[in-house]
Amino acid sequence: DVMSPDGNMVVDIGGGTSEVAVIALGGIVISRSSQTAGDEFNDNIIDYMRRQHSILIGRSTAEAVKFKVGAAIDNLEDPPEDYEIHGRDLVDGIPKAVKVNYREVAAALDHSISEIESIVLNTLESTPPESSADIYKNGIYMAGGGALLRGLDVRISKLTHLPVHIASDPLKAIARGTSIALKNFDKFPFLIR
């Protein structure tokens, strides 16, 4: 309940930006954002495939790799099967197939995920004490397509020592919340800016 006086932390990892906010009483207590998000994850995968496998892949292939074997940690309890990708060999220019595993993707995404962890920590450090106590009890809520990255919740939980909850439908959670806010425009003071 965003109208509750309890502070709740929401981490939204979308395509173009990642947003971290503490929400209470229908408003934003504190927020931070970063350009590090799903699109940058795709770029990381493209760069990794170029460097490690000498293969050039496109954005849609990188998105498929992220979906099929994407991970934020290199030690998953239930790892996905290796995924075969196709692209152009950078040495001789002919089509090439390469199998990738989730550990490789975790290595490719490590720097970008560290940046997201940094804005989560920065937001926690700047949160007022009363809201911090609420977050300690309630944990962190994740939404957006990036929340589906295997092990990201575990990684953030280990970093913050807080429980991390993933929205039931993280891809649509922000759109649903926006729809509710617009239908109740008068109750949300932060929409009037």
C-alpha positions as CSV (number, residue, x, y, z in Angstrom):
1,D,0.0,0.0,0.0
2,V,1.8,3.1,-1.2
3,M,-0.5,5.3,0.9
4,S,0.7,3.7,4.1
5,P,3.2,5.6,6.3
6,D,5.5,2.6,6.1
7,G,8.5,3.1,3.8
8,N,8.9,0.6,1.0
9,M,11.9,0.3,-1.3
10,V,11.2,-0.4,-5.0
11,V,13.9,-1.3,-7.5
12,D,12.7,-1.0,-11.1
13,I,15.1,-2.3,-13.7
14,G,13.7,-1.4,-17.1
15,G,15.1,-1.3,-20.6
16,G,16.7,2.1,-20.5
17,T,16.9,3.1,-16.9
18,S,17.0,1.5,-13.4
19,E,15.1,3.4,-10.7
20,V,15.4,2.9,-7.0
21,A,12.9,4.7,-4.8
22,V,11.6,4.6,-1.2
23,I,7.9,5.3,-1.2
24,A,5.7,6.3,1.8
25,L,2.4,8.2,2.3
26,G,1.7,8.2,-1.5
27,G,4.9,10.0,-2.3
28,I,8.6,9.4,-3.0
29,V,10.8,9.8,0.1
30,I,14.0,9.4,-1.9
31,S,15.0,8.1,-5.3
32,R,18.0,7.5,-7.5
33,S,18.3,6.4,-11.1
34,S,20.9,5.1,-13.5
35,Q,21.2,4.5,-17.2
36,T,22.4,1.0,-16.4
37,A,19.5,-1.3,-17.3
38,G,18.4,-4.0,-19.7
39,D,19.7,-2.3,-22.9
40,E,23.1,-2.0,-21.4
41,F,22.9,-5.7,-20.4
42,N,22.4,-6.5,-24.1
43,D,25.4,-4.3,-25.0
44,N,27.5,-6.2,-22.4
45,I,26.5,-9.5,-23.9
46,I,27.3,-8.3,-27.5
47,D,30.8,-7.1,-26.3
48,Y,31.5,-10.3,-24.4
49,M,30.6,-12.4,-27.4
50,R,32.9,-10.3,-29.6
51,R,35.8,-10.5,-27.2
52,Q,35.5,-14.1,-25.9
53,H,34.1,-15.9,-28.9
54,S,35.0,-13.6,-31.9
55,I,31.4,-13.6,-33.0
56,L,29.2,-10.6,-33.8
57,I,25.6,-10.9,-32.7
58,G,22.7,-8.4,-32.9
59,R,20.5,-6.9,-30.1
60,S,17.7,-9.4,-30.6
61,T,20.2,-12.3,-30.2
62,A,21.6,-10.6,-27.1
63,E,18.1,-10.2,-25.7
64,A,17.5,-13.9,-26.3
65,V,20.7,-14.8,-24.5
66,K,19.7,-12.7,-21.6
67,F,16.3,-14.3,-21.4
68,K,17.5,-17.9,-22.0
69,V,20.7,-18.0,-19.9
70,G,20.9,-14.6,-18.3
71,A,22.2,-14.6,-14.7
72,A,23.5,-12.2,-12.1
73,I,25.5,-14.9,-10.1
74,D,27.7,-17.7,-11.3
75,N,26.4,-20.3,-8.9
76,L,22.7,-21.0,-9.5
77,E,20.8,-23.8,-7.8
78,D,18.8,-24.6,-10.9
79,P,20.9,-23.5,-13.8
80,P,19.4,-23.2,-17.3
81,E,20.8,-25.3,-20.1
82,D,23.5,-23.9,-22.4
83,Y,22.1,-21.9,-25.3
84,E,23.3,-21.9,-28.9
85,I,23.6,-18.6,-30.6
86,H,24.3,-17.8,-34.2
87,G,26.2,-14.8,-35.5
88,R,29.0,-13.8,-37.9
89,D,32.6,-14.9,-37.2
90,L,34.8,-11.9,-36.9
91,V,37.8,-13.7,-38.3
92,D,36.5,-15.0,-41.6
93,G,33.1,-13.3,-41.9
94,I,31.0,-16.5,-42.3
95,P,28.1,-17.5,-40.0
96,K,29.1,-19.3,-36.8
97,A,27.3,-21.0,-33.9
98,V,28.5,-20.8,-30.3
99,K,27.1,-22.3,-27.1
100,V,27.0,-20.0,-24.1
101,N,26.2,-20.8,-20.5
102,Y,24.8,-18.7,-17.6
103,R,28.2,-18.4,-16.0
104,E,29.5,-16.5,-19.0
105,V,26.5,-14.2,-19.1
106,A,27.0,-13.5,-15.3
107,A,30.6,-12.5,-16.0
108,A,29.5,-10.3,-18.9
109,L,26.9,-8.5,-16.8
110,D,29.0,-8.3,-13.6
111,H,30.1,-4.6,-14.0
112,S,26.6,-3.4,-14.9
113,I,25.0,-5.2,-12.0
114,S,27.6,-3.7,-9.7
115,E,26.4,-0.3,-10.8
116,I,22.8,-1.2,-10.0
117,E,24.0,-2.5,-6.6
118,S,25.7,0.8,-6.0
119,I,22.5,2.9,-6.5
120,V,20.6,0.5,-4.2
121,L,23.2,1.0,-1.5
122,N,23.4,4.8,-2.1
123,T,19.6,5.0,-1.8
124,L,19.6,3.0,1.4
125,E,22.4,5.2,2.9
126,S,20.3,8.3,2.1
127,T,17.0,7.0,3.4
128,P,15.7,8.6,6.6
129,P,16.0,6.4,9.7
130,E,12.2,5.8,10.1
131,S,11.9,4.5,6.5
132,S,15.1,2.5,7.0
133,A,13.4,0.6,9.9
134,D,10.4,-0.1,7.6
135,I,12.6,-1.4,4.8
136,Y,14.4,-3.7,7.3
137,K,11.0,-5.2,8.2
138,N,9.5,-5.2,4.6
139,G,12.6,-5.8,2.5
140,I,13.1,-4.6,-1.1
141,Y,10.7,-5.1,-4.0
142,M,11.9,-5.6,-7.5
143,A,10.1,-4.9,-10.7
144,G,10.8,-4.4,-14.4
145,G,12.2,-6.9,-16.9
146,G,15.6,-6.8,-15.1
147,A,14.0,-8.4,-12.1
148,L,13.7,-11.6,-14.1
149,L,17.5,-11.9,-14.3
150,R,18.3,-15.2,-12.5
151,G,20.0,-14.7,-9.2
152,L,19.7,-10.9,-9.1
153,D,17.4,-11.0,-6.1
154,V,19.9,-13.3,-4.3
155,R,22.8,-11.0,-5.2
156,I,21.1,-7.8,-3.9
157,S,19.9,-9.7,-0.8
158,K,23.5,-10.8,0.0
159,L,24.7,-7.3,-0.5
160,T,22.1,-5.5,1.7
161,H,21.3,-8.4,4.1
162,L,17.6,-7.7,3.4
163,P,14.9,-9.9,1.9
164,V,14.3,-9.2,-1.8
165,H,10.8,-9.8,-3.3
166,I,10.1,-10.0,-7.0
167,A,6.8,-8.6,-8.2
168,S,4.4,-11.3,-9.3
169,D,4.5,-10.0,-12.9
170,P,7.5,-7.7,-13.0
171,L,7.3,-6.8,-16.7
172,K,3.8,-5.3,-16.2
173,A,4.1,-4.1,-12.6
174,I,5.2,-0.5,-13.3
175,A,2.5,-0.1,-16.0
176,R,-0.2,-1.5,-13.7
177,G,1.0,0.8,-10.9
178,T,1.0,3.8,-13.2
179,S,-2.5,3.0,-14.4
180,I,-3.8,2.8,-10.8
181,A,-2.1,6.1,-10.0
182,L,-3.6,7.9,-13.0
183,K,-7.1,6.6,-12.0
184,N,-6.6,8.0,-8.5
185,F,-4.8,11.2,-9.6
186,D,-6.0,13.2,-6.7
187,K,-4.5,10.8,-4.1
188,F,-0.9,10.9,-5.4
189,P,0.8,14.3,-4.8
190,F,3.9,13.4,-6.7
191,L,2.0,13.3,-10.0
192,I,1.1,17.0,-9.8
193,R,4.7,18.3,-10.2
